[in-house]
Amino acid sequence: MATAYLVLGQSTPAATTLTTLVTGSTNGSIVGSFTVCNKSGSTDAIRVSITKSGGSAYYQYYGFNVPANSSIVETPGWTLASGDTISVYSTVGSTDFTATGVTL
């Protein structure tokens, strides 16, 4: 069976609001690409956390500065079990977050 690559989650969270971007599927998910696009004219200090189902948040990025009108693209290979989450946070509220990958 061929692997189907999907958009696992997209969000433009309100300023200073931690928002769930992706929840691991029943059999798990793998995030192969993670994109952050700051559409504002100001630098954005973002946060990205991974939380195991029922566990505590562990930050992958905390106060990471994304310059005005620019993007970053990462290939993290984050693996999520069922119910694990990736959450995102923006200080300016006009930054797009996109996670793509596969569900297992």
C-alpha positions in Angstrom: 0.0 0.0 0.0 1.3 3.5 -0.9 2.0 6.0 1.8 -0.4 8.9 1.8 1.2 12.2 3.0 -1.4 14.5 4.6 -1.8 17.9 6.1 -2.0 16.8 9.8 -2.9 20.2 11.1 -3.0 23.9 10.3 -3.6 26.8 12.7 -3.2 30.6 13.0 -3.7 30.9 16.8 -4.8 34.1 18.4 -2.0 36.0 20.1 -0.7 34.5 23.3 -3.1 31.5 23.1 -1.6 27.9 23.2 -3.6 26.0 20.6 -3.6 22.3 19.6 -2.2 21.8 16.1 -2.1 18.0 15.8 -3.5 15.1 17.7 -2.0 11.7 17.1 -4.3 9.3 15.2 -5.6 6.0 16.6 -2.5 4.2 15.3 -0.1 7.1 15.6 1.2 9.9 13.3 4.6 11.0 12.0 5.2 14.7 11.4 7.6 14.9 8.5 7.4 18.6 7.8 6.7 21.6 10.0 6.2 25.1 8.6 5.9 28.4 10.5 5.0 31.5 8.4 5.1 34.9 10.2 2.8 37.2 8.1 3.2 40.2 10.4 5.6 43.1 10.2 7.0 42.2 13.6 9.2 39.4 14.9 7.2 36.7 16.5 8.4 34.6 19.5 6.8 31.3 19.0 6.4 28.2 21.2 5.8 24.6 20.1 5.2 21.7 22.5 4.6 18.0 22.4 2.5 16.4 25.1 2.1 12.7 25.6 -1.6 11.7 26.2 -2.3 12.5 29.8 1.2 13.8 30.3 3.0 17.2 30.6 4.1 19.5 27.8 7.7 19.4 26.6 8.8 22.3 24.5 10.6 21.9 21.2 10.7 25.7 20.7 10.2 28.3 23.4 10.6 32.0 22.6 12.0 31.1 19.2 12.1 34.3 17.1 10.7 34.1 13.6 11.6 37.3 11.8 8.9 39.6 10.3 7.4 38.4 7.0 9.4 35.2 6.9 9.0 31.4 7.2 10.9 28.5 8.7 10.6 24.9 7.5 11.7 22.0 9.6 11.7 18.2 9.0 11.4 17.0 12.6 10.2 13.4 12.2 8.1 13.8 15.4 6.3 10.6 16.2 2.9 10.8 18.0 1.0 8.0 19.6 -2.7 8.0 19.8 -3.9 11.1 21.8 -0.4 12.8 21.9 -0.6 16.4 20.8 1.5 19.2 19.3 0.5 22.7 20.4 1.6 26.0 19.1 1.7 29.6 20.4 2.3 33.0 18.8 3.0 36.3 20.4 1.6 38.3 17.5 -1.4 36.2 16.4 -0.8 36.3 12.7 1.6 33.4 12.3 0.5 30.3 10.4 1.6 26.8 11.6 1.3 23.7 9.3 2.3 20.1 10.1 2.4 17.5 7.3 3.1 13.8 7.5 1.5 10.4 7.7 -1.0 8.7 9.9 -0.2 5.1 10.7 
